[in-house]
Amino acid sequence: MSGDTIAVVGGTGNLGAAIAWRLARAGYDVVIGSRKAEAAREKATELGHGLKGMANADAAAAAGLIIVTVPFAAQEATLADIRPHVAGKIVVDTTVPLVPPKVMRVQLPGEGSAAVRAEALLGEGVTMVSAFHNVAAHKLAKDIDVGCDVLVFGDDKAARGKVVALADAMGLRGLHAGALVNSAAAEALTSILIFMNKTYQVDGAGIRITGELVAPQG
């Protein structure tokens, strides 16, 4: 393993597995993390493309960039598990604060967003980025054009740029969306998309930003 390795923590779940598969297929060195190492290894074998599986903490320790893909209810425990292994690294949080059974209603945490909460839980020394909130996992897991933009948030522009590039490599369109606190907008939008899926019988609504975008400078 090296600093170029990407860990997908919670990678046996639907979103994590789809992200890991897309990145590995694009040529990245990716390790899937799970609470149980055996489950991670089984999922890695199932997905192929050179994926490896480990326990969450081991996956985080082995990687230079960590993508956390767990439900909101598991966020705190998962971050506590990987916290000893993330100093000096980029951590990408995909968490959406859905609170069953009312998942079609926006319920942001007291910190303002799941991403800001994650930054506080991991402490200093971590470069936090937030992304992949509004892409349907079941579509991402298929060899299709998902046709979805990925809004990427973070206070470090260079770190945001790395995640934008990962989204592009996955066949999506990554877009800089500003400071980490702005993540609240995308996190809240997920509940709206779930509502629209039900109301309009959409198979995984996503978002696209209109207009002709020019690549940011610097």
C-alpha positions in Angstrom: 0.0 0.0 0.0 1.1 3.6 -0.6 -0.1 7.2 -0.4 -1.8 6.7 -3.8 -4.1 4.0 -2.3 -7.7 4.9 -1.8 -9.7 3.3 1.0 -13.5 3.1 0.8 -14.6 2.7 4.4 -18.0 1.0 4.7 -17.2 -0.3 1.2 -19.5 -3.3 1.4 -22.6 -1.1 1.4 -24.3 -0.1 -1.8 -22.7 3.3 -2.3 -19.2 2.3 -1.1 -19.1 -0.8 -3.3 -20.2 1.2 -6.3 -17.6 3.9 -5.7 -14.8 1.3 -5.1 -15.8 -0.6 -8.3 -15.8 2.5 -10.4 -12.5 3.7 -9.1 -10.8 0.4 -9.4 -12.1 0.0 -12.9 -10.6 3.4 -13.7 -7.2 2.1 -12.6 -6.9 3.3 -9.0 -5.4 1.2 -6.3 -8.5 0.7 -4.0 -9.0 -1.2 -0.8 -12.5 -1.8 0.6 -13.0 -1.5 4.3 -15.7 -3.0 6.5 -16.4 -3.7 10.2 -15.4 -7.3 9.4 -12.3 -7.9 7.3 -13.8 -11.2 5.9 -16.8 -9.3 4.5 -14.5 -6.8 2.9 -12.4 -9.5 1.3 -15.5 -11.2 0.0 -16.9 -8.0 -1.6 -13.5 -7.2 -3.1 -13.4 -10.7 -4.7 -16.9 -10.2 -6.0 -16.2 -6.9 -7.6 -12.8 -7.8 -9.0 -10.6 -5.2 -10.8 -7.8 -5.8 -8.3 -9.8 -4.6 -5.3 -8.6 -5.7 -1.8 -10.5 -6.0 1.4 -9.6 -5.2 5.1 -11.2 -4.1 8.3 -12.1 -0.4 8.3 -9.2 0.8 10.5 -6.6 -1.2 8.5 -7.9 0.1 5.2 -7.7 3.7 6.5 -4.1 3.1 7.7 -3.1 1.7 4.3 -4.4 4.6 2.3 -3.6 8.2 1.5 -7.2 9.2 0.8 -10.2 7.7 2.6 -13.8 7.8 1.4 -16.3 7.2 4.2 -19.6 5.7 2.9 -21.6 4.7 6.0 -25.2 5.6 7.1 -25.6 8.6 9.4 -26.4 6.3 12.3 -22.9 4.6 11.9 -20.9 7.8 11.3 -19.7 8.5 14.8 -18.6 4.9 15.6 -16.9 4.5 12.2 -15.0 7.7 12.4 -13.8 6.8 15.9 -12.5 3.5 14.5 -10.4 5.2 11.8 -9.4 8.3 13.6 -6.0 7.0 14.7 -5.1 6.5 11.0 -6.2 9.7 9.2 -3.8 12.4 10.3 -2.3 14.2 7.4 -4.7 12.6 4.9 -7.8 13.6 2.9 -11.0 12.2 4.2 -14.1 12.3 2.0 -17.4 12.1 3.8 -20.4 11.0 1.9 -22.8 10.9 4.8 -26.3 12.1 4.4 -28.1 12.8 7.7 -31.2 10.7 7.0 -33.3 9.9 10.2 -35.7 7.1 9.5 -38.6 6.8 9.1 -38.9 10.4 7.9 -36.2 10.2 5.2 -38.0 12.6 2.9 -37.7 15.4 5.5 -34.5 17.4 5.9 -33.1 16.8 9.3 -29.6 18.3 9.5 -27.6 17.7 12.7 -26.9 20.4 15.3 -23.4 21.0 13.8 -25.1 22.2 10.6 -24.1 19.3 8.4 -22.8 15.7 8.6 -19.5 16.9 7.0 -18.9 19.5 9.7 -19.8 17.0 12.3 -17.3 14.5 10.8 -14.5 17.2 10.8 -15.1 17.8 14.5 -15.1 14.1 15.3 -11.8 13.4 13.5 -10.0 16.4 15.0 -7.1 18.4 13.7 -4.7 17.2 11.1 -7.3 15.9 8.7 -8.3 17.6 5.4 -12.0 17.1 5.2 -13.9 17.0 1.8 -17.6 16.2 1.3 -19.1 14.7 -1.9 -21.2 11.9 -3.6 -24.4 12.8 -1.7 -26.8 12.9 -4.7 -25.8 10.0 -6.9 -28.0 6.9 -6.9 -25.8 4.0 -5.7 -27.7 1.4 -7.8 -27.0 3.4 -11.0 -23.4 3.9 -10.1 -23.0 0.1 -9.7 -23.9 -0.5 -13.3 -21.9 0.0 -16.5 -24.0 3.0 -17.6 -23.8 6.7 -18.0 -25.3 7.9 -14.7 -25.7 11.5 -16.1 -25.2 13.1 -12.7 -23.1 15.9 -11.3 -21.2 15.5 -8.0 -20.9 18.6 -5.8 -17.6 18.6 -3.9 -17.2 20.7 -0.8 -14.1 21.5 1.3 -12.0 24.4 2.7 -8.9 23.2 0.9 -9.2 23.9 -2.9 -6.4 21.4 -3.8 -8.1 18.6 -1.9 -11.4 19.4 -3.5 -9.7 19.3 -6.8 -8.5 15.7 -6.2 -12.0 14.6 -5.4 -13.4 16.4 -8.4 -10.9 14.4 -10.5 -12.0 11.1 -8.8 -15.6 11.9 -9.7 -14.6 12.6 -13.3 -12.7 9.3 -13.4 -15.8 7.5 -12.3 -17.7 8.7 -15.3 -19.5 11.5 -13.4 -18.9 15.2 -13.5 -17.3 16.6 -10.3 -17.8 20.3 -9.6 -16.2 22.6 -7.0 -19.1 23.7 -4.7 -17.2 25.8 -2.1 -16.5 25.6 1.6 -17.2 22.5 3.7 -20.2 24.3 5.4 -21.9 24.4 2.0 -22.2 20.6 2.2 -25.4 21.2 4.1 -27.1 22.1 0.8 -26.3 18.8 -0.9 -27.0 16.7 2.3 -30.4 18.3 2.6 -31.1 17.9 -1.2 -30.9 14.1 -0.8 -34.1 14.1 1.2 -35.7 16.2 -1.5 -34.5 13.7 -4.2 -36.0 10.8 -2.2 -39.3 12.7 -2.1 -39.2 13.3 -5.8 -38.3 9.6 -6.5 -41.5 8.6 -4.7 -43.7 11.4 -6.0 -42.7 11.2 -9.6 -41.7 7.5 -9.7 -38.2 8.3 -10.7 -35.6 5.5 -10.6 -32.9 7.5 -8.7 -33.1 11.2 -9.3 -29.9 13.1 -9.5 -28.7 16.7 -10.2 -27.2 18.4 -13.2 -25.9 22.0 -13.1 -27.1 24.0 -16.2 -25.1 26.5 -18.1 -21.7 26.3 -19.9 -19.1 25.9 -17.2 -15.5 27.1 -17.6 -12.8 25.2 -15.7 -11.7 27.2 -12.6 -8.3 28.7 -12.7 -5.5 27.9 -10.3 
